[in-house]
Amino acid sequence: MSFDVAIVGGGLVGAACAASLSERGQKVVVIESTGIASGTTAAGMGHIVVMDDSEAQFALTRYSQMLWDRLSPELPKLAEFENCGTIWVASDDEEMDEVRRKSAFYAERGISCEILDECSLRAAEPNLRQGLAGGLLVEGDSVVYQLFATRFLIEKAKRNGAELIVGKKALEIGANAVTLSDGTRVLCGRVVNAAGAAAAELSPGLNISKRKGHLVITERYPNFARHQLVELGYLKSAHGSATDSVAFNVQPRSTGQVLLGSSRQFGAEDGEIDHEILRRMTARAFDYMPALRDLSVVRVWTGFRPATPDNLPYIGRLPEHDNIFIAAGHEGLGITTSLGTGELIADAMLGCEPAIPIEPYSPARKVAEH
């Protein structure tokens, strides 16, 4: 078997790379060891959100969000794409200062947002507890059911001639071939390592660590929550690098279900539910939305997300390897940034001018531990 590009990883990032490259005429194969969207992608919440931790993060999330908005009319109903907006919830005056900072940052860059006081926050989300200081409504954010979105992109790539190898693990990435667990060598001109939490195993120079997360989904309770709701303290927990953390993060699904996060654990290697972390996560949620206590849960699950020290993914050519490219390390923003990543990888591989500078995400960059 010989291809222009072999993509290792059948999650949303790998699928986006396959769709972008095949659309530009490349003969593509996607290699996935277990099942499409079965790894890191399944551990996400499907939030498509503009972020402002850095200019580079903003550029990639905003670019990707625009690509999602452009793609949304093509997505099947099962992908559950919905422009529900995000409310960043402030619990006190100090966090309201952060609301005003975020609002100014977004407004300067053309992002529509609205500062909410306590009364308007309660009007927007009646199930939030009384006494919260307010929040920031970012109207352009969306949610998507990433499993079906991934399958859609894979099918789109297949219509452009891409092939799929499922059930065989990539053991080694070489300059012009990927060696599989059954000994097969898939010959290719270039390789994209989009293996999520396993990316560093195939490209050992990558500074990627696994963060374990828990998710909870409820029965159907239409209109219980109307927006993606995230506490401003989430940013602190998401960027910490030493201790386990939880934060309030609730997402309404188009099915009427409520998806609840979030937790982050370091050094955890098994996928078992950690009941103490789950207790802390739900207690945090109950503090913001007491009525969550009355909802029935359908499922609890865990997954691993690939994180980098500076909270930016690796996108681009691997140093000292002319034919190996990396699309990994997206941590909690892989759903949002998948489409932008796919376009940037295709641009880099084919020598095209990218829509945004790719240098901040280069695998060659030096990153300092936080």
N, C-alpha and C positions, 0 to 999 in steps of 0.2 A: 504494500500500500504506500502510495506517495502523494503528498499534498503540499500546497504552498505554505499552509499554516496549520499546525496542530495546537489546539487549545486544551490545556489540562485543567479540568474543572467544569462541571455542568451546573454551577449555580448561576445566579442572576448576572454576576459580573462576566463570567465566561460566556453566557448566552448573549449578552450585549456585545461582547467582542466578536463572537461568531456572526451575529447579525450585521454589524458594521463592516467587517472584513468581507463577508460573502456578498454583501450589497455592492462592494467595490470591485467585484470580479475575482476575488481570491478563492482558490479551492481549499476548503476548510474541513477539518475533522475536529470534533469535540470528544474528548476522552473523559469519562466519568466513572469512578470506581463503584459507586453504589446506585444512585438514582438521580434523575434531574431534580435540582432544587432540594436535595435531601440533607445537605450539610449546613454550612453557615447560613445560607439563604433561609432555611426553615427556622433559624433562631432569631430572625428579625421581626419587627413589628409592621413593616410596610409603610413607614412614614417617609414622605417625600417633602423634605424640609430645607429651607435656606438657613445656613448657620453662619455665625460671625466670630468664631474663635480666632480667626486670622483672615487676612486678605485672600490667601490661597484657598482656605476652606470655603470662604464665601464664593469665590470665583467658580470653584468646581461644583458646589451645591447649586448655585444659581444657574449655571450653564446646564447642568443635568436636569434641573427642574423644568427649564424651558423645553428641553428635549422630551421630557415626559408629557408636558402639556401638548406638544406637537403630535406625539404618538397616541395620545389618549383616544381620539376618535376611532383608531384602528383596533384598540384593545377589545377583546370579547367581554361580554357581560360578566363572565365568571372571574375576570381579573378585578372586578369590584373597584375600579378607579373612581375616586370621589374627591372633589375639591371641598373639603370640610374646614380647612384653615386650622391653624394652631393657636392655642392660647398658652402663653408662658405665664404661669401663675406666681404671683408675688405674695409671700406670707406676711411681710412687714415693710416698714419704711425703707430699710436698707435695700431690700430687693426691689422696691419701687424705683430707687435710684438706678438700678440695673435696667429696669424696664425703660426708663427715659433714655439711658445710654443706647440700648438696643434700638429703640425707636428712631433716634437721631441717625445711627449708623445705617439702618435700613432706608430711611427716607432719603439720605444723601445718595443712595445707590438705586433709587427708583422702585423700592419695594413698598407696596401698600401695607400700612399697619395702623392700628388704632390703640391708644392707651385707654385702658378700662379702669375706672375706680371701683370701689367695693360694690356699689349698687349695680353698676353696669355689668360687672363680672357675674354677680348673682343672677341678673336677668338673662345673661347669655348662657349660663350653666347653673340652673336652679339646684342641682344636687351637690354642688360644692358647699362646704360648711360656711357658716357666717363668720365674720371676723377676718377674712383674708383681705389683704390691703388692696388688691387689684390685679392687673395683668396686662399683657400685650397681645393683641389679636393680630396675627399675620395671616391675611386673608388668602394669599396665593398658595399656601401649603396644601398638600393632598395626602391621601392614603391609597394604597393599592394592595391587592392580595398577591404577594410576590410569587407564590408557587405557580399560579396560572399565568402571570406575566412572564415568568421564565420560560414556561412551556411555549407560550406564544412566540417569544423571540427565537427559541430553538426551531420551531416550525417555520418561522420566517426565513431563518438561515437555510433550512433544508430545502425550501422552495427555490433558494438561490444556488442549490447544488451541494450544500454542506452535508457531511456524513456524521454519524454518531456511533461511538463505541461505548457501551455501558456494561458494567460488571467486571471490568478489567482495570486494575490499579496501575497507574504510572509509577514505575520504580525509579526511573532515571531519565533525566532530561539531558540530551547531548546536543551538540552543535547542529546536527541535521537529522536527529531521530529521537523518538521517545520509546523507551523500552518498557513493555508492559509485564504484568505479573505472570503471564503464561509464556513469556519469552519472546513474544512478538515484538518486532521493531517497526514502529510506524515512521516511515521516512517523510521528511518535510524540509522545506526551505527555511522556515522559522518556527519558533515555539513561543506560545504565550503561557506563562505560569499563572493561572487564575485559580489556584487550588485552595484558596481561603486559608483556614487555620493550618492546613498542611503545607502551605507554600514554602515555608522555611525548610522543610524536610527535603524538598526537591532542589531548592536554591539556598544552601546553608549560610550564605553571606547576608541574608535578609534579617534585619532586626525586627522580628515579628513574634509576639507572645500571644497565647490564647487566653481569652477572658470568657469565663462561663457565665451564662445568663439564664434566668428563669422567666417563663411567660405563663399567663393564666388566661383562659377564655371562658366566658360565661354562656348561659342559655340566652335566648333572645329577649331583650328588653328595649324595644324601639324608643328612641329619643331619650334614653337615660343620660347619654352624653351626646353633645352635638358637634364638638370640636375635638381635635387631638389636644389633650391637656398634659402639660409638662411643668413640673415645678422648676423654678429657676435654680434651685439647689442641685438639679440634675447635672448641670454643667460641672459642678465641683466633683460629683461622684463619677461622672463619665471620664474626667481627665485625671483622676487620681491614679497613682501607679503602685501603691504599696498595700492598701488595705481593701478588704471586701466592702462593698457599699450597696445601698438601695436608694431608690428615688421614686417619687410619684410620677407615673406616666400611664395615661389611660387613652385608649383609642376607640372611637365608635366604628363598628363595621356596618356595611350596607345591609347585612343580614339582620341587624338589630342586636347582635352580640356585642359584648364589651371585652376588649383585649387589654390586659393589665400587665404592666412591667413596673420597674425594671430593676435588675440586680446585676452586679459585676463581682466576679470572684477571680482571684489570681492563684495560680498554682494548682487548681483543681483539674484532675485528669479524667475523672469518671463522669458519665452523664447522668448519674443518679440524682434525684431530687434532694436537695439539702433543705430539710424541713425547718431548720432554724433561719436560714436565709429567706425561705418562703414566708415564714411567720413575720420576719422583719419587713419584708416587702409589702405584704398585705396590710400590716399594721400602719405602715407609712401611707398607704392608699386610703385606709379607713380614716386617717386623720384629716385628709383633704376632702374625701367624699364618704361620709359616714354611712350613707345608704347602700354603699357597696356590700356591706355586711349581709344584706338581705338577698343578694343575688346568688343563684345556683351556678356552680362551676361545672363545666363540661370536661375540661382537660387542663392538666398542668404538664409542661415539658421544659426541657433545657436544651442548650446548644452552646457552641463555642464560636467566638468572634475573634478575628485576627486583628490585633492592635499594634500600632507602632509608637515609639516614644514621643513623637511630636504630633500625634493625632492626624497625620496626613497619610494617605495611601501611597504605595509605590506604583507608579505608572510610567512605563518606558523601558528603554533598553537596559539590560543588566550589564554593569561594568565588566569590561574585558571579555564580553561574549557578544559577538556581532549579530548572532541570530536568535538570541534568547531575550524575550521581553517579559516584564512583570506587570501583573494587574492584580494586586493583593494588598492586604493590610488596611481595609476600609473600616473595620470594627463596626460601630453602630450606624455608619452612614453608607453601607454598601448598597442598600436599596435605592436611596436617593441618588448616589453618584455612579451607579452602574452604567447608565446610558452615556454619560460624559466620559467615563473611563473607556468604553468601547470605541468612541469616536477618537479619543486622544491616542489610543493604541494604534488604530488604523492610520491616523495621520503620521505618527512616528514611524511606523513600519513602511509606509508608502511614500514618505518624504513630502507630505502635504503640510501647508501652513495651518496650525491648529487655531481653533476659535478663541482659546485662552492659552496663556503661556504654560507649557508642560514642565518647565524646569523645577518648580517648587515640589513636584511629586517624583522627581527622578530617583531611581534606586541608587544612584551614585552619591546622593546627598549625605552629608554627615549630620547625624541627629544626636542630640544630647538627651540623656534620661531626665525626666521630670523629677 
